[in-house]
Amino acid sequence: MSLEKPRRKYDDAFKREAVRLMTEEKMKPSHIEKDLGITNGLVRKWKISLDEDSTHAFPGSGYQRPEQAELTRLRKENERLRRERDILKKATAFFAKDQ
């Protein structure tokens, strides 16, 4: 039996509103977090994420930022190419041994 609390999920609008309170209303992040009942440091993380890329700030579960999706695709392709290379090395060694 686990004593951990279930992880809460916050939607995009909730995060943007918390950041708005910090930036426009000039509220301290610690006060916002206490009032909203969220973990310490989340509002600051959300603001950083929003400042970096406002259109893809909170991709949500199952979604990735475009650059992250490209990186994932390239890593998969790289792994496939390594496997193919290893197969060809083994085949070359096998056929070279027979001669």
Rosetta constraint file for C-alpha pairs under 8 A:
AtomPair CA 10 CA 14 HARMONIC 6.20 0.50
AtomPair CA 10 CA 15 HARMONIC 6.72 0.50
AtomPair CA 11 CA 15 HARMONIC 6.50 0.50
AtomPair CA 11 CA 60 HARMONIC 7.93 0.50
AtomPair CA 12 CA 16 HARMONIC 6.18 0.50
AtomPair CA 12 CA 58 HARMONIC 6.22 0.50
AtomPair CA 13 CA 17 HARMONIC 6.05 0.50
AtomPair CA 14 CA 18 HARMONIC 6.26 0.50
AtomPair CA 15 CA 19 HARMONIC 6.30 0.50
AtomPair CA 15 CA 43 HARMONIC 7.51 0.50
AtomPair CA 15 CA 46 HARMONIC 6.64 0.50
AtomPair CA 16 CA 20 HARMONIC 6.04 0.50
AtomPair CA 16 CA 46 HARMONIC 7.89 0.50
AtomPair CA 17 CA 21 HARMONIC 6.20 0.50
AtomPair CA 18 CA 22 HARMONIC 6.54 0.50
AtomPair CA 18 CA 32 HARMONIC 6.91 0.50
AtomPair CA 18 CA 43 HARMONIC 6.51 0.50
AtomPair CA 19 CA 23 HARMONIC 6.19 0.50
AtomPair CA 19 CA 43 HARMONIC 6.19 0.50
AtomPair CA 19 CA 44 HARMONIC 7.86 0.50
AtomPair CA 19 CA 46 HARMONIC 6.87 0.50
AtomPair CA 19 CA 47 HARMONIC 5.73 0.50
AtomPair CA 20 CA 24 HARMONIC 5.46 0.50
AtomPair CA 20 CA 25 HARMONIC 7.00 0.50
AtomPair CA 21 CA 25 HARMONIC 4.83 0.50
AtomPair CA 21 CA 26 HARMONIC 6.51 0.50
AtomPair CA 21 CA 27 HARMONIC 5.98 0.50
AtomPair CA 21 CA 32 HARMONIC 7.52 0.50
AtomPair CA 22 CA 26 HARMONIC 5.03 0.50
AtomPair CA 22 CA 27 HARMONIC 4.75 0.50
AtomPair CA 22 CA 28 HARMONIC 6.12 0.50
AtomPair CA 22 CA 29 HARMONIC 6.13 0.50
AtomPair CA 22 CA 32 HARMONIC 7.51 0.50
AtomPair CA 23 CA 27 HARMONIC 7.36 0.50
AtomPair CA 27 CA 31 HARMONIC 6.87 0.50
AtomPair CA 27 CA 32 HARMONIC 6.85 0.50
AtomPair CA 28 CA 32 HARMONIC 6.45 0.50
AtomPair CA 29 CA 33 HARMONIC 6.08 0.50
AtomPair CA 29 CA 41 HARMONIC 7.62 0.50
AtomPair CA 29 CA 43 HARMONIC 6.05 0.50
AtomPair CA 29 CA 44 HARMONIC 6.83 0.50
AtomPair CA 30 CA 34 HARMONIC 6.12 0.50
AtomPair CA 30 CA 40 HARMONIC 6.72 0.50
AtomPair CA 30 CA 41 HARMONIC 7.69 0.50
AtomPair CA 31 CA 35 HARMONIC 6.03 0.50
AtomPair CA 32 CA 36 HARMONIC 6.00 0.50
AtomPair CA 32 CA 43 HARMONIC 7.79 0.50
AtomPair CA 33 CA 37 HARMONIC 5.68 0.50
AtomPair CA 33 CA 38 HARMONIC 4.98 0.50
AtomPair CA 33 CA 39 HARMONIC 6.46 0.50
AtomPair CA 33 CA 40 HARMONIC 6.22 0.50
AtomPair CA 33 CA 41 HARMONIC 7.89 0.50
AtomPair CA 33 CA 42 HARMONIC 7.57 0.50
AtomPair CA 33 CA 43 HARMONIC 6.99 0.50
AtomPair CA 34 CA 38 HARMONIC 6.54 0.50
AtomPair CA 38 CA 42 HARMONIC 7.26 0.50
AtomPair CA 41 CA 45 HARMONIC 6.37 0.50
AtomPair CA 42 CA 46 HARMONIC 6.07 0.50
AtomPair CA 43 CA 47 HARMONIC 6.15 0.50
AtomPair CA 44 CA 48 HARMONIC 6.28 0.50
AtomPair CA 45 CA 49 HARMONIC 6.18 0.50
AtomPair CA 46 CA 50 HARMONIC 6.04 0.50
AtomPair CA 46 CA 57 HARMONIC 7.93 0.50
AtomPair CA 47 CA 51 HARMONIC 6.01 0.50
AtomPair CA 48 CA 52 HARMONIC 6.19 0.50
AtomPair CA 49 CA 53 HARMONIC 6.49 0.50
AtomPair CA 49 CA 54 HARMONIC 7.52 0.50
AtomPair CA 49 CA 57 HARMONIC 5.30 0.50
AtomPair CA 49 CA 58 HARMONIC 7.46 0.50
AtomPair CA 50 CA 54 HARMONIC 4.68 0.50
AtomPair CA 50 CA 55 HARMONIC 7.99 0.50
AtomPair CA 50 CA 57 HARMONIC 4.91 0.50
AtomPair CA 50 CA 58 HARMONIC 7.72 0.50
AtomPair CA 51 CA 57 HARMONIC 7.98 0.50
AtomPair CA 52 CA 57 HARMONIC 7.34 0.50
AtomPair CA 53 CA 57 HARMONIC 5.32 0.50
AtomPair CA 56 CA 65 HARMONIC 5.96 0.50
AtomPair CA 59 CA 63 HARMONIC 5.29 0.50
AtomPair CA 59 CA 64 HARMONIC 5.72 0.50
AtomPair CA 59 CA 65 HARMONIC 6.50 0.50
AtomPair CA 60 CA 64 HARMONIC 7.72 0.50
AtomPair CA 64 CA 68 HARMONIC 5.90 0.50
AtomPair CA 64 CA 69 HARMONIC 5.67 0.50
AtomPair CA 65 CA 69 HARMONIC 6.15 0.50
AtomPair CA 66 CA 70 HARMONIC 6.23 0.50
AtomPair CA 67 CA 71 HARMONIC 6.17 0.50
AtomPair CA 68 CA 72 HARMONIC 6.19 0.50
AtomPair CA 69 CA 73 HARMONIC 6.21 0.50
AtomPair CA 70 CA 74 HARMONIC 6.15 0.50
AtomPair CA 71 CA 75 HARMONIC 6.16 0.50
AtomPair CA 72 CA 76 HARMONIC 6.32 0.50
AtomPair CA 73 CA 77 HARMONIC 6.23 0.50
AtomPair CA 74 CA 78 HARMONIC 5.97 0.50
AtomPair CA 75 CA 79 HARMONIC 6.22 0.50
AtomPair CA 76 CA 80 HARMONIC 6.28 0.50
AtomPair CA 77 CA 81 HARMONIC 6.18 0.50
AtomPair CA 78 CA 82 HARMONIC 6.23 0.50
AtomPair CA 79 CA 83 HARMONIC 6.32 0.50
AtomPair CA 80 CA 84 HARMONIC 6.29 0.50
AtomPair CA 81 CA 85 HARMONIC 6.12 0.50
AtomPair CA 82 CA 86 HARMONIC 6.16 0.50
AtomPair CA 83 CA 87 HARMONIC 6.27 0.50
AtomPair CA 84 CA 88 HARMONIC 6.29 0.50
AtomPair CA 85 CA 89 HARMONIC 6.19 0.50
AtomPair CA 86 CA 90 HARMONIC 6.27 0.50
AtomPair CA 87 CA 91 HARMONIC 6.18 0.50
AtomPair CA 88 CA 92 HARMONIC 6.03 0.50
AtomPair CA 89 CA 93 HARMONIC 6.19 0.50
AtomPair CA 90 CA 94 HARMONIC 6.10 0.50
AtomPair CA 91 CA 95 HARMONIC 6.20 0.50
AtomPair CA 92 CA 96 HARMONIC 5.97 0.50
AtomPair CA 93 CA 97 HARMONIC 6.09 0.50
AtomPair CA 94 CA 98 HARMONIC 6.83 0.50
AtomPair CA 95 CA 99 HARMONIC 7.05 0.50
